[in-house]
Each structure stands twice: as structure tokens, then as C-alpha cells.
């Protein structure tokens, strides 16, 4: 008690600091900021100059107001050409209702692309066969394009590809050449083989100078990029959009993220935002929600508006 009496001011200060931190983070977890980023692309066709991508990631079933009103109103106030949803949008109970509310509220949903995350893996579609599930059909019915194969956007005979990261077939990583013994049935294996052949056929008809944007949930590491840069470089992406890291989820002011899903005390340059990995640009969204622990600390939820422009230096 003597210690408390002599350090009363310190104790009161700590109590006030804890109280303010809690109140601020409750407020902060329930607001959304728009992070805008111009990304310069080599050989970008003039038809796609100023092409804008709205990226949504890692919602984890979180709601921002009744029927997602706060988030939907923010999105509808933005100008964008496509929406890129980079995974982990379902709740912990694997429910997509929070995402469906967003989809139903969008004014512009001409091209809304969705890829699986790690927490909601195989919920919308199966990774290896591309078969759409009941939940995936629900998303499709509400305006999502499930990116089970590369999607071609064409303007005046110029092409921009939107590609699911799982189809980096030339790397022989995760998706290619899986032995038959790993499948439950012959039917599952043959579905996988048919799906793989379909992806390879589409990729074989891509032109080297086509603009290729990959949507993935888990960001690429340097080792992935090294393989991607190896010949024949068919899938040498112009840009990779990723999520998963939540911006670190728990952040300390003036320092940054304490941890990522795969490491402690990460290099802050690789936590979120734009980075250049051996000549391939990757943009990581800090996302909207939280996982494992149900809050973000000093880490405002975000959506991302990415605008493509020609890299004039190389033109």
C-alpha cells in the first residue's frame, strides 16, 4: 500500500492510458480508411491507363454497421473498374453473409473477382478441381466472379488478365502434377486433371506482353518470385495483389507490426503496401477484420484503391 500511495500519480496515469487505449481501439476497429496507391506498369496499354482496382481483403465476417452500411457507402463513393477480393472474407463459422451484404449494396459490380483465403479455403470452390460449392454459388448469385481460371479483360483488342495465384502451373507449386494417390477417388483426380489442362491451355495462349495481375491471399515470398522469374516466365506478373497479413494486426505506435502469421518481428517493409520483389511488384492489403484474436490494435481497417499508370521511365 505504501508503494501505491507514493506512486499514486503513476498508477492513475497508467489506468487512464489503458482506458484511453481501449476506447480508441474500439472506435478504430469500427472505422475504415481508403488507402490509395498509384502503381506504374511497364508497357501498360493506353486503353488501361488509369485502370482502377478496389481491393477488399480479410473481412473475417466483420460487420461495419447494419447491412454493412458504413462500408458500402464508402465503397459506393469511389470510382473503380473492378473489385479484387483477396480471401478470408467468411466468418469463423464459415458464413459469407457479411460479404453478401457488401455485394448486395454495391452500385458497381460489373467485375467483382473472388479468390479463396486460407481460413475459408475450399468453402467457395475447391482448390484443385475448381468445383464450385453451395457457398460459392451463393456468392456467384450475388455478383461475384469466382476466379477459378484466368479471366480476360479486353479493351480495343488490348488485354489485361486477372489470374488466380493457384494457377502458376509452370512453377509446379501446389497445383501441378499431384499424384493420383493423393485424391480420395478417381473422379476427384480426373476433375483435377481436367481443370489443370484447362488452365494450362489458357496460359499457353497468353502473349508475353499481356498485362497479368495475380490475385492471391498469401503474399509471395522472395523464393516464390525467384521461381516465377525463371524461364519460360509465362506468368511473369505485372502486379500481385495479396492480403493475409492484416498489416500485422497488433501494431505498436512508432514501431509497427509485432508479428505476421509466419514470423515474429517482421521486416516492416514486407508487412503491407507496395513492394518490389526481384522486378515484380506486390501490393499487400492490411484488410478489414481480425483472426485468432478478435480485434486489431492501432491498426485501422482499410480498403485499397489501386490505380494503374504507364511507367513512363521505360517508355
C-alpha angles and dihedrals in degrees: 000000000000089000091052091048094051093044098039093125091052093048092049090048091052092048091050091047092051091047093049091047092052094046093046094049093048087055093042095050090057101051130073132216128200113230110201122200132179111209121195115218126196114237093004107173114242088240089068098042106130092012106163130209124195108207122202120181145167099008091156090195095300117157124216102198130322109329088356088290095156094051096040093050090051092050094046089056091061131082114228139151100213139005119230114199108193103193146269094080098136124090124252087268089057093251120148097194093110090055093044089056089056092048092050091052098049117110093195112045101140091126115017110162124197132192128182122258128210097259092046095036113154092002095110098025137352115263099226105029099035089225111158117232129214090264090048091052088052090056090046091051089054095052108277124136105215103217098223091140136018113288122213122216113192129193118175091337092310117122136216117180125210106202134187108233091229089075098070086122096160089065093058087223124144095327114044130079099000110175118248092240090071092065125085094224141010088248092058091049094049091048089053093049092049091049092048092050091050091053093047091050092053093045092049089060095052116109119233092240096048112119108248123193118186122207113204135158101214112052122243118258124214091261090057091051092050089058091044091055093053119101134311087031091192089151098042093149123218088208139000120207116200143162131176099108096079088213085286091305091225110058133175118215114254091010111055135210119013095196147358126208090267104032149025124237095007128198100271091220089069099046101083143336130041123338136167116228113189091321098318118107120224127186119197121197119213086215134206112276144038137246136201091007112043100232145051120233118217087337115116115210111251146193120201132227110196121189121195119218134174116266097236093186091070096040 
